Amino acid sequence: MKNIHDYLGLYFRLLRKQAGLSLENISYGLSVSTSLLSDIENQRRKMKPELFDRFLDVYKINFDTNDQLWFQSKELLNHVITSFIALNTFEMEAVTQSLKGIKMHIKLLMAIFIGYYLNAFSAVKSRDINSKYIFENALEFLEIYEADEQGLVCLFYALYIKRNTELFSKYNLEDTISWVKKGISISNGELWSDLPALLKYNLAYPLGICTDFYQGIKLIEEVKLAFQQSCNLYRIISCLNNESILLICCGFYRPAIQKLNGILCHTSISAYPTIASAAENNLILAYVLNNEFDQALTQMNLSIKNSSPAANCVLAPYCLYRLSKTKEALQIISKFDKDSLTKDDIYLFRLLRAVIRKDRRAINNVINPFLNCLCSQYNWTILMIFLRILCCYFEEENDYENLSIVLQARLDCKEQIFPTELPLVFRV
């Protein structure tokens, strides 16, 4: 364990900022130079315990350095992170309650450290200012943590970046990848043996859709083996689910369908509703892209009957369109709650309406905004559906000039090249 007294300068900086004191104020109050305090804050010089204690005394700051609390908090932290890695929700909640019993303020030397982890489970899902403050403090104090603790901070910050935007974008994907890679380079598995695998697990999918589908699949296979060795069932099933979506992106629909059906038939899947929902969504997508439209609609109806309609039920109008049931497709589009639709859902429905009505002007108006939306999200799967709709339309219209342009774009997608624009020729 690192010697906490080597990092008193960092705590001094945080305490000073929280008290609203400037270096000049403290320089005057403690009769020391501003340059010395600046060097201490920035770890250029160590802060002597006597000076730190004098700072606490002069400014009436309570700061608990009880070693027992330090070890107790470290022990509880280890328990909660072990539970998190295995996603043992019951244990996580029980330990979190124990953590709340510790003084969760700056009196405790580990307050920043424990405060970060205690809030991390909710922080990565929220968008409030307090969450941002937690992460900023955690990153500022990164060097006081053990190697695995640093790796976990990087992981949670990566999740925070990813979840604090409505959808994937080039910026947050690359930033997420960068922080997870940093975590991988730091972590050594000494505190939590599954942590290196967990970091790679969180790298595989964004790396796959951002850079190379096959590289993502290869990494998931490696991670899955590591979780199998530790019998981490939740993470094994999660790996299968993420692998299936990358297989879909590669065009291997039938293997993806087999994996997803395997997940949904697993005897323990009821214990993991989040994975079950994701697998159901991916299965619908795989059926749709494999042109098994009746199967896709059956799966959607099953999802609705279970009172948990999958997000990909929005693909029902597309399935009906491909089955030549255009009237039904338009009826279903009109029944969707507009407030529940994402931006790409809205564009999809606009394109389907225009294609069904053979409204070339409307088709022309929606194509580039829809394309830009999908490319900014790295949404390969809906991009494939978008291009298939255009192929069907141009083929029906015997418009082989535009059909060839769209077919080339489909080939580019297989090479993981986004079509930044479609130079279609419209003569309205």
Secondary structure, 3 states (H helix, E strand, C coil): CCCHHHHHHHHHHHHHHHCCCCHHHHHHHHCCCHHHHHHHHCCCCCCCHHHHHHHHHHCCCCCECCHHHHHHHHHHHHHHHHHHHHCCHHHHHHHHHHHHHCCCCCCECCHHHHHHHHHHHHHCCCCCHHHHHHHHHHHHCHHHCCHHHHHHHHHHHHHHHHHCCCCCCHHHHHHHHHHHHHHHHHCCCCCCCCHHHHHHHHHHHHHHHHCCHHHHHHHHHHHHHHHHHCCCHHHHHHHHHHHHHHHHHHCCHHHHHHHHHHHHCCCCHHHCHHHHHHHHHHHHHHHHHCCCHHHHHHHHHHHHHCCCCCHHHHHHHHHHHHCCCHHHHHHHHHHCCHHHCCHHHHHHHHHHHHHHCCCHHHHHHHHHHHHHHHHHHCCHHHHHHHHHHHHHHHHHCCCHHHHHHHHHHHHHHHCCCCCCCCCCCCCC
